[in-house]
Amino acid sequence: MGPFLHIAGGWGCSLRIAEQILRKSIIASERRSTSREDAGRFTRAIRNYPVTASVAMPYALLILPSAILNENPSLGFIVGVFLIAFLTALLFETFLAFVEARTPTRTFKQKDFSEHRKFLRNLGVFLMFFGLAASLITASMGVGTIDSAVGVSTASTSAIATILSLLSGWDVVGTGLVVWARSNDAMKSRSFYLIVIVALGLKLLHVIMLGITVQLWRYLICVFFLLMYYRLIRFRTIIAVMLVVLVIWPVFFEVRNQIRSDRGIAVSAQVDAADRLRYDLQIARADGIPPGLDLGQLDDPLEILRFGLIPRVLDSDRSEVSTGRLINQYLGGTATSAFTFLPVTTSYVLGNWYGTVMLYAWWSIFTFVLLRNGARSSPYRVVIFAFLLVGPLNWFSVHPDSAIGFLQDLVAASPVLLFIAFHTRQRTRLRSAYEDVS
């Protein structure tokens, strides 16, 4: 219990600091602006170039500053590969916006969800915490833990564990619905941020149980990108939260290592918390590897659709997909551990420069079509966008694993989305029938 108490104390303090920062940001925002339309240049850039921003932010905040300050000899390689993805996303999103601006205006009939705001808000809160509870239960059963991944222990294969694993992704569905509700004024700021902070605390507990921190970072990135995109938080608040995370990171890193050691997993004493943030070194390991590397990775689009859309219970003969494990074996590691060069460089190493161009061109087109014509008016689009941010557009996800995971998330969320469609349609019909009778 020592590590848990240690991190709980540090996290509790950080939560209070983060809550104070968020409250001050809300007050400042209300004083300085009467409308969310008065957002700054940074927010407008994110709304106009979401894929470009998702590519640029990890490099601007973590990778390039570290590479420059530490005089990384592979800086030219890091920048060159980054520019392939960055310029591809930038050019495609600019071109699509240019074409749309010069296309005759067309009116798209969109469903009005304004009368269902409270229902969708309550459903979102329920799904958020239900998904997090499912994650905690599956983690207690050994599903997804570091010790089961390396073979120290065995994860449960029971039907309950399988079902809850599928439902654990509903926390992202709930997050999308809650963000949609707040952006449509169906929730007060204080309640909204309190829910977000509690959800982040539960996600922290989840990753402590797993012994794997990347799940927390993926969820954090998803949440805060949504907040920035829908103008629910100021950029300087994001910076302040990042500083809080950096302050508690060394404690969290030590606790994670202690948990792994207690579970019989070897931990390198030569890597400290600062070294773990050297993502430029992680990318630099690809310098010198010939691009277009064939490791037997999954690259057939039809196979990606098969793995993503067909549940494993209906296709039990297929193999596991883990690009990180293939890369780790290529670098001389074992099949029980995974290593990647982060999304952009991994796509370059495995698919050459044209593979990177095709990948980020596709996600730029998909995201543009998804978010155009009133993304805020449709909760479905916000949910799908959230899945993009926790998957293909995340800082730590690699293709094709992220694309497969994105499709699997959509399949797992389909009952919820169908329920929303059925429920809102029935309520609209009942209201219309009542008004006709009146």
Secondary structure, DSSP 8 states (H G I E B T S, - for coil): -HHHHHHHHHHHHHHHHHHHHHHHHHHHHHHH-SSGGG--HHHHHHHH-HHHHHHHHHIIIIIHHHHHHTT-TTHHHHHHHHHHHHHHHHHHHHHHHHHHHTS----------GGGHHHHHHHHHHHHHHHHHHHHHHHHTTTT-HHHHTTSS----SHHHHHHHHHTTHHHHHHHHHHHHHHTT-S-HHHHHHHHHHHHHHHHHHHHHHT-SHHHHHHHHHHHHHHHHTT-S-HHHHHHHHHHHHHHHHHHHHHHHHHHHHTT----TT--HHHHT-HHHHHHTTTTS-SS--SS----HHHHHHHHHS-GGG-TTS----HHHHHHHHTT--TTS----HHHHHHHHHHHHHHHHHHHHHHHHHHHHHHTTTGGG-HHHHHHHHHHHHTTTSTT--TTHHHHHHHHHHHHHHHHHHHHHHHHHHHHHHHHHHHHH-
